[in-house]
């Protein structure tokens, strides 16, 4: 009896929190504090429609690529793990629902977010906040600092001290398809040989084995592979080429869900949850 009463009280608290956050949609003052630039009236959506749908379903559907250690990875048995996976589960827990993960890919990410009927409620796991994405979709506040860097063989770490050292004839650069790594390489490397390898998680071992020289990656991903394989190095880790943040991506018309997600991110920063997850996965905490 006591256990049942405790569960009911916990669920009531979660629902009350959700209601409070969703009511922000019709409060201009709170809306401004949330950093919103789109009102519920402008979006023409009922208050809490998406969140109500998720709570009624009992499951938060999260799209993720599952190929981006240590943020999002899918094992052969279908089990997902990683920093982004745990953040998503924590968001779902605070909504009083479970998190279910849906496979997407970097080349199809935008199309999968925008397709109707929806494949998932939101996408997570290494998705950088960009103005281009925000033109057609919604993006949350950042929960992880990010930036472009490289992986190379440890035996050649002294060879690469700048982007100019990479952008030379004879340097073989590999990137995963369809994401910002490929875009960055194509825009900034005019002399090196840039090629696309379909499976992101296979590129580090290809670098270590000498099948390519450099991988364009992120400061979130590089330390994991350096720790896992002594043949690899990330010589420019402390001086990334770009600076940005990773956030949650979702379709427009879900402003109520965006408010709930942003509030969850702020709470996780305030109560130490986000810092603990950063430390667990060896990520740098910037908040």
C-alpha positions as CSV (number, residue, x, y, z in Angstrom):
1,X,0.0,0.0,0.0
2,X,2.8,2.5,1.0
3,X,4.7,1.7,-2.2
4,X,1.5,2.2,-4.4
5,X,0.8,5.5,-2.6
6,X,4.4,6.7,-3.2
7,X,4.2,5.9,-6.9
8,X,1.0,7.8,-7.2
9,X,2.4,10.8,-5.4
10,X,5.5,10.8,-7.6
11,X,3.4,10.6,-10.7
12,X,1.2,13.5,-9.5
13,X,4.4,15.6,-8.9
14,X,5.6,14.8,-12.4
15,X,2.3,15.7,-14.0
16,X,2.1,18.9,-11.9
17,X,5.5,19.9,-13.2
18,X,4.5,19.2,-16.8
19,X,1.4,21.3,-16.4
20,X,3.4,24.2,-15.0
21,X,5.8,24.1,-17.9
22,X,3.2,23.8,-20.5
23,X,1.3,26.8,-19.1
24,X,4.3,28.8,-20.1
25,X,3.0,28.7,-23.6
26,X,0.3,31.3,-22.8
27,X,2.4,33.4,-20.4
28,X,4.4,36.0,-22.3
29,X,6.7,36.8,-19.2
30,X,7.6,33.1,-18.7
31,X,7.9,32.7,-22.4
32,X,10.5,35.4,-22.6
33,X,12.5,33.8,-19.7
34,X,12.4,30.5,-21.6
35,X,14.2,32.2,-24.5
36,X,11.2,31.6,-26.8
37,X,10.7,33.5,-30.0
38,X,7.5,31.7,-31.1
39,X,4.2,32.0,-29.2
40,X,1.6,29.2,-29.0
41,X,-0.9,31.4,-31.0
42,X,1.7,31.9,-33.8
43,X,2.3,28.1,-33.9
44,X,-1.5,27.6,-33.8
45,X,-1.3,24.6,-31.4
46,X,-3.4,23.6,-28.5
47,X,-1.8,23.9,-25.0
48,X,0.1,20.8,-24.2
49,X,-1.1,18.8,-27.2
50,X,2.2,16.9,-27.8
51,X,3.1,16.4,-24.2
52,X,-0.4,15.1,-23.5
53,X,0.0,12.7,-26.3
54,X,3.3,11.4,-25.0
55,X,2.0,11.1,-21.4
56,X,-1.1,9.3,-22.5
57,X,1.1,6.9,-24.7
58,X,3.4,6.4,-21.7
59,X,6.5,6.5,-24.0
60,X,8.8,9.2,-25.3
61,X,9.9,8.2,-28.8
62,X,13.5,9.3,-29.4
63,X,15.2,9.1,-32.8
64,X,18.9,8.4,-32.6
65,X,21.6,7.2,-35.0
66,X,23.2,4.7,-32.7
67,X,26.6,5.1,-34.3
68,X,28.2,7.8,-32.2
69,X,30.1,6.6,-29.2
70,X,30.0,7.7,-26.4
71,X,26.8,9.7,-27.0
72,X,24.6,7.1,-28.8
73,X,25.4,3.6,-29.7
74,X,23.3,0.6,-30.6
75,X,24.7,-2.9,-29.9
76,X,24.0,-5.8,-32.2
77,X,21.2,-7.0,-29.8
78,X,19.4,-3.6,-30.2
79,X,20.5,-2.2,-26.8
80,X,21.2,1.5,-26.8
81,X,23.8,3.1,-24.5
82,X,25.6,6.4,-24.2
83,X,25.5,9.9,-22.7
84,X,22.7,11.1,-25.0
85,X,20.8,7.9,-24.3
86,X,20.9,8.5,-20.6
87,X,19.9,12.2,-20.9
88,X,16.9,11.1,-23.0
89,X,15.9,8.5,-20.4
90,X,16.2,11.1,-17.7
91,X,14.0,13.5,-19.6
92,X,11.4,10.7,-20.0
93,X,11.6,9.9,-16.3
94,X,10.9,13.5,-15.4
95,X,7.9,13.4,-17.7
96,X,6.7,10.2,-16.0
97,X,7.1,8.0,-19.1
98,X,9.6,5.5,-20.6
99,X,12.0,6.3,-23.4
100,X,11.9,4.2,-26.5
101,X,14.7,4.6,-29.1
102,X,14.0,4.7,-32.9
103,X,16.8,4.2,-35.4
104,X,17.6,7.1,-37.7
105,X,20.8,8.1,-39.7
106,X,22.7,11.2,-40.4
107,X,21.8,11.4,-44.1
108,X,18.1,10.9,-43.3
109,X,17.9,12.8,-40.0
110,X,16.1,15.9,-41.2
111,X,13.7,14.0,-43.4
112,X,12.9,11.6,-40.5
113,X,12.2,14.5,-38.2
114,X,9.9,16.2,-40.7
115,X,8.1,13.2,-42.1
116,X,4.4,12.7,-41.3
117,X,3.2,10.7,-39.6
118,X,6.0,11.1,-37.2
119,X,8.6,8.4,-36.7
120,X,9.5,9.8,-33.3
121,X,8.8,12.7,-31.0
122,X,12.4,14.1,-31.0
123,X,15.9,13.3,-32.0
124,X,19.1,13.1,-29.8
125,X,22.7,12.0,-29.7
126,X,25.3,14.3,-31.1
127,X,23.1,16.7,-33.0
128,X,24.7,20.1,-33.2
129,X,22.5,23.2,-32.8
130,X,22.7,25.2,-36.0
131,X,20.9,28.1,-37.6
132,X,20.1,26.0,-40.6
133,X,18.3,23.4,-38.5
134,X,16.5,26.1,-36.6
135,X,15.1,27.5,-39.9
136,X,12.9,24.4,-40.4
137,X,12.8,22.6,-37.1
138,X,12.9,23.3,-33.3
139,X,16.1,22.9,-31.3
140,X,16.5,22.8,-27.6
141,X,19.0,24.6,-25.4
142,X,22.4,23.0,-25.4
143,X,23.3,20.2,-23.0
144,X,26.8,19.4,-24.2
145,X,29.6,21.6,-25.6
146,X,30.9,20.5,-29.0
147,X,33.5,21.3,-31.7
148,X,35.3,19.8,-34.7
149,X,38.6,18.1,-34.2
150,X,40.5,15.1,-35.6
151,X,41.6,11.6,-34.9
152,X,44.9,10.4,-36.3
153,X,47.5,7.7,-35.6
154,X,49.4,8.3,-32.4
155,X,52.6,7.8,-34.3
156,X,51.8,10.8,-36.5
157,X,50.3,13.1,-33.9
158,X,53.1,15.7,-34.3
159,X,52.3,15.9,-38.0
160,X,49.0,17.7,-37.4
161,X,49.2,21.0,-35.5
162,X,46.6,23.0,-37.5
163,X,43.9,22.7,-40.2
164,X,46.5,23.7,-42.7
165,X,48.6,20.6,-41.8
166,X,45.6,18.4,-42.7
167,X,44.7,20.2,-45.9
168,X,47.6,18.9,-47.9
169,X,48.0,16.6,-50.9
170,X,48.5,13.1,-49.8
171,X,46.5,13.4,-46.6
172,X,43.6,10.9,-46.6
173,X,40.6,12.2,-44.7
174,X,37.5,10.1,-43.9
175,X,34.1,11.3,-42.7
176,X,30.7,9.8,-42.0
177,X,28.0,10.6,-44.6
178,X,25.3,13.3,-44.4
179,X,26.3,15.1,-41.2
180,X,28.2,18.2,-40.3
181,X,31.5,16.4,-40.3
182,X,31.2,15.8,-44.1
183,X,30.0,19.4,-44.6
184,X,33.0,20.8,-42.6
185,X,35.5,18.7,-44.6
186,X,34.1,19.6,-48.0
187,X,34.1,23.3,-47.1
188,X,37.5,23.5,-45.5
189,X,39.7,20.8,-47.1
190,X,40.6,21.7,-50.7
191,X,43.9,19.8,-51.1
192,X,43.5,16.7,-49.0
193,X,41.7,13.7,-50.3
194,X,38.3,13.5,-48.6
195,X,36.2,10.3,-48.8
196,X,33.1,9.1,-47.1
197,X,32.9,5.9,-45.1
198,X,29.3,4.7,-44.5
199,X,29.7,3.5,-40.9
200,X,30.9,6.2,-38.5
201,X,31.9,3.7,-35.8
202,X,34.3,2.0,-38.2
203,X,36.4,5.0,-39.2
204,X,38.6,5.2,-36.1
205,X,39.9,1.6,-36.6
206,X,40.5,2.4,-40.3
207,X,42.7,5.3,-39.2
208,X,44.5,3.1,-36.7
209,X,45.1,0.4,-39.4
210,X,46.5,3.0,-41.9
211,X,43.5,2.8,-44.4
212,X,43.1,6.5,-43.9
213,X,45.1,9.2,-42.1
214,X,42.6,11.6,-40.4
215,X,39.1,11.4,-39.2
216,X,37.1,14.6,-38.9
217,X,35.1,14.2,-35.7
218,X,34.0,16.0,-32.5
219,X,35.6,16.8,-29.2
220,X,32.8,14.7,-27.7
221,X,33.7,11.5,-29.6
222,X,37.5,11.7,-30.0
223,X,38.5,11.1,-26.4
224,X,36.5,7.9,-26.3
225,X,38.4,6.4,-29.2
226,X,41.8,7.6,-28.0
227,X,41.1,5.9,-24.6
228,X,39.8,2.7,-26.3
229,X,42.7,2.4,-28.9
230,X,46.3,3.4,-28.0
231,X,47.1,3.6,-31.7
232,X,45.0,6.7,-32.0
233,X,45.5,10.3,-30.9
234,X,43.6,13.6,-30.9
235,X,46.3,16.2,-31.0
236,X,44.0,19.2,-31.5
237,X,41.5,18.3,-28.8
238,X,42.1,21.4,-26.8
239,X,41.9,23.7,-29.8
240,X,38.8,22.6,-31.8
241,X,38.2,24.2,-35.2
242,X,34.6,25.1,-34.3
243,X,32.6,25.8,-31.1
244,X,29.0,24.8,-30.6
245,X,26.5,22.9,-28.6
246,X,24.6,19.7,-28.9
247,X,20.8,19.8,-28.4
248,X,17.5,18.1,-29.0
249,X,15.9,18.3,-32.4
250,X,12.2,18.1,-33.1
251,X,9.6,19.1,-35.7
252,X,7.8,22.5,-35.4
253,X,4.4,22.5,-33.8
254,X,5.7,20.9,-30.7
255,X,6.4,24.0,-28.7
256,X,5.0,22.5,-25.5
257,X,7.4,19.6,-25.8
258,X,10.3,22.0,-26.4
259,X,9.4,23.9,-23.2
260,X,9.4,20.7,-21.2
261,X,12.7,19.5,-22.7
262,X,14.4,22.9,-22.0
263,X,13.1,22.9,-18.5
264,X,14.4,19.4,-17.9
265,X,17.9,20.5,-19.3
266,X,17.9,23.4,-16.8
267,X,16.9,21.2,-14.0
268,X,19.6,18.6,-14.8
269,X,22.2,21.4,-14.8
270,X,20.9,22.8,-11.5
271,X,20.7,19.5,-9.6
272,X,24.0,18.0,-10.8
273,X,22.5,15.3,-13.0
274,X,24.1,16.6,-16.1
275,X,27.5,17.0,-14.5
276,X,27.5,13.4,-13.2
277,X,26.7,12.1,-16.7
278,X,29.5,14.2,-18.2
279,X,31.9,12.7,-15.7
280,X,30.6,9.2,-16.3
281,X,31.4,9.4,-20.0
282,X,34.6,11.5,-19.7
283,X,33.1,14.6,-21.3
284,X,34.0,18.2,-20.5
285,X,31.4,20.0,-18.5
286,X,31.0,23.7,-19.5
287,X,27.9,24.7,-17.6
